[in-house]
Amino acid sequence: MATGQSVALVTAAAGAGIGAAVARRLAHDGLDVVVTDAHERRCHEFASALAHEVGRPTSAYHLDVTDHAQVRAVISEVVAERGGLDVLVNNAGWSKIEPVAEMSLETWQQCLDVDLTGTFACMRYALAPMIAGGGGSIINISSIAAWEMSTEHGAAYSAAKAGVLALTRVAAAENGVHGVRVNAVAPGLIYNDFLRKIYPEKFFSDYLSDKAFLSRIGEPGDVASMVSFLASDEASYVTGEVFTVSGGVSARG
Ligand SMILES: NC(=O)c1ccc[n+]([C@@H]2O[C@H](COP(=O)([O-])OP(=O)(O)OC[C@H]3O[C@@H](n4cnc5c(N)ncnc54)[C@H](O)[C@@H]3O)[C@@H](O)[C@H]2O)c1
C-alpha cells in the first residue's frame, strides 16, 4: 500500500536514546516511519505510542540487524507494504569495554557484527529498492570514537565505528549516480537513562567541567535534528560526509 509519503526505516528505534528520538523526529517531519528494534515488545509499544502522538499509523517490525535473513525479509516486506523505501537510518550499536590485551573474541565479533556488519546488511538490502524508486538517503550513526580516543578500552567499538565511516564514503561514491545519498553522523556523548546506570556521577560532572563547550550533555534530539536535515531535500547536495554532533568536544582534540 503506497502512502505517497516518504518511507523511513530506523533500526534500534525502541530504546531510550538516539533511535527513538530519530523515529519521533522523522514522524513529526511527516515521514511514514517504520520502527524496528531487536526488542520485540518495546518495538510494538513504541510504535503505537508514536502513532498516537502523530495521529497516523506507524509500522513496527522486530529486527535484529545481526540476523541477515531477517534484515532482508523486513526490508522487502516494508517495500511491498509501503510502496518503497526512501530513508534508512542505521542506528543499531553495541559495545563492551575491554582492554585489547584481555578482549574476548566474542566481544570483538559481537561489536563488529552489530555496529559494522549490521549497518552493511541493512544498506545491502535497502539500496536496490531505493535505486528502483529513483533515490534515497541513508544515514549511518557512527561516533567520534571512530577517530579519537574518547572511550577507554573501547577498541572494538572504535574500529567498528571507523569502519562505518569507510563504508559510508564508498557507498556514497557508488550510489550517487542513482540518486542515493549516504552520510554518517558521529555523536559525542549523548545522554540516556541507560548511560546513567553504567557510568558514575563523576563521569558526567568531569565531562561538563573539562570537555563540554556548551555546558550541557548532548540529548538524543540533537542527533535527531541532524538526521532530519540529512533525510530531507534540504541536503540534496550532501553525500559521503560525516557530521559531528558533539557540542564542540571533538573540536577540543
Ligand atoms: N549514546 C551515546 O553517547 C552515543 C555516542 C556516540 C554514538 N552513539 C551511537 O548511537 C546509536 C544509538 O545509541 P543510543 O545509546 O542512543 O541507544 P538507542 O537507545 O538508540 O539504542 C538502544 C536500542 O538498540 C537496540 N538494539 C541493540 N542491539 C540491536 C541489534 N542487534 N539490532 C537491532 N536493535 C538492537 C536495543 O534493543 C535498544 O532498544 C548507536 O549506534 C551508538 O553506538 C551513541
Ligand as a Chemical Component Dictionary entry (heavy atoms), coordinates in Angstrom:
data_LIG
# 
_chem_comp.id                   LIG 
_chem_comp.type                 NON-POLYMER 
_chem_comp.pdbx_formal_charge   0 
_chem_comp.three_letter_code    LIG 
# 
loop_
_chem_comp_atom.comp_id 
_chem_comp_atom.atom_id 
_chem_comp_atom.alt_atom_id 
_chem_comp_atom.type_symbol 
_chem_comp_atom.charge 
_chem_comp_atom.model_Cartn_x 
_chem_comp_atom.model_Cartn_y 
_chem_comp_atom.model_Cartn_z 
_chem_comp_atom.pdbx_ordinal 
LIG N1  N1  N 0  24.666 7.484  23.472 1  
LIG C1  C1  C 0  25.844 7.958  23.114 2  
LIG O1  O1  O 0  26.536 8.630  23.889 3  
LIG C2  C2  C 0  26.373 7.663  21.734 4  
LIG C3  C3  C 0  27.513 8.346  21.307 5  
LIG C4  C4  C 0  28.009 8.101  20.024 6  
LIG C5  C5  C 0  27.381 7.182  19.199 7  
LIG N2  N2  N 1  26.281 6.518  19.651 8  
LIG C6  C6  C 0  25.652 5.549  18.746 9  
LIG O2  O2  O 0  24.304 5.925  18.582 10 
LIG C7  C7  C 0  23.497 4.758  18.367 11 
LIG C8  C8  C 0  22.352 4.761  19.374 12 
LIG O3  O3  O 0  22.861 4.710  20.683 13 
LIG P1  P1  P 0  21.983 5.062  21.951 14 
LIG O4  O4  O 0  22.932 4.955  23.109 15 
LIG O5  O5  O -1 21.262 6.333  21.765 16 
LIG O6  O6  O 0  20.977 3.842  22.047 17 
LIG P2  P2  P 0  19.492 3.648  21.480 18 
LIG O7  O7  O 0  18.560 3.809  22.632 19 
LIG O8  O8  O 0  19.257 4.441  20.252 20 
LIG O9  O9  O 0  19.576 2.112  21.088 21 
LIG C9  C9  C 0  19.306 1.070  22.014 22 
LIG C10 C10 C 0  18.390 0.098  21.298 23 
LIG O10 O10 O 0  19.208 -0.717 20.445 24 
LIG C11 C11 C 0  18.548 -1.951 20.309 25 
LIG N3  N3  N 0  19.481 -2.931 19.778 26 
LIG C12 C12 C 0  20.575 -3.428 20.383 27 
LIG N4  N4  N 0  21.162 -4.354 19.603 28 
LIG C13 C13 C 0  20.420 -4.425 18.468 29 
LIG C14 C14 C 0  20.513 -5.195 17.278 30 
LIG N5  N5  N 0  21.473 -6.128 17.125 31 
LIG N6  N6  N 0  19.589 -5.000 16.294 32 
LIG C15 C15 C 0  18.621 -4.090 16.466 33 
LIG N7  N7  N 0  18.456 -3.357 17.582 34 
LIG C16 C16 C 0  19.358 -3.520 18.567 35 
LIG C17 C17 C 0  18.093 -2.241 21.730 36 
LIG O11 O11 O 0  17.051 -3.194 21.756 37 
LIG C18 C18 C 0  17.642 -0.865 22.219 38 
LIG O12 O12 O 0  16.242 -0.682 22.035 39 
LIG C19 C19 C 0  24.449 3.573  18.484 40 
LIG O13 O13 O 0  24.890 3.196  17.208 41 
LIG C20 C20 C 0  25.597 4.140  19.296 42 
LIG O14 O14 O 0  26.806 3.450  19.067 43 
LIG C21 C21 C 0  25.757 6.728  20.893 44 
# 
loop_
_chem_comp_bond.comp_id 
_chem_comp_bond.atom_id_1 
_chem_comp_bond.atom_id_2 
_chem_comp_bond.value_order 
_chem_comp_bond.pdbx_ordinal 
LIG N1  C1  SING 1  
LIG C1  O1  DOUB 2  
LIG C1  C2  SING 3  
LIG C2  C3  SING 4  
LIG C2  C21 DOUB 5  
LIG C3  C4  DOUB 6  
LIG C4  C5  SING 7  
LIG C5  N2  DOUB 8  
LIG N2  C6  SING 9  
LIG N2  C21 SING 10 
LIG C6  O2  SING 11 
LIG C6  C20 SING 12 
LIG O2  C7  SING 13 
LIG C7  C8  SING 14 
LIG C7  C19 SING 15 
LIG C8  O3  SING 16 
LIG O3  P1  SING 17 
LIG P1  O4  DOUB 18 
LIG P1  O5  SING 19 
LIG P1  O6  SING 20 
LIG O6  P2  SING 21 
LIG P2  O7  DOUB 22 
LIG P2  O8  SING 23 
LIG P2  O9  SING 24 
LIG O9  C9  SING 25 
LIG C9  C10 SING 26 
LIG C10 O10 SING 27 
LIG C10 C18 SING 28 
LIG O10 C11 SING 29 
LIG C11 N3  SING 30 
LIG C11 C17 SING 31 
LIG N3  C12 SING 32 
LIG N3  C16 SING 33 
LIG C12 N4  DOUB 34 
LIG N4  C13 SING 35 
LIG C13 C14 SING 36 
LIG C13 C16 DOUB 37 
LIG C14 N5  SING 38 
LIG C14 N6  DOUB 39 
LIG N6  C15 SING 40 
LIG C15 N7  DOUB 41 
LIG N7  C16 SING 42 
LIG C17 O11 SING 43 
LIG C17 C18 SING 44 
LIG C18 O12 SING 45 
LIG C19 O13 SING 46 
LIG C19 C20 SING 47 
LIG C20 O14 SING 48 
# 
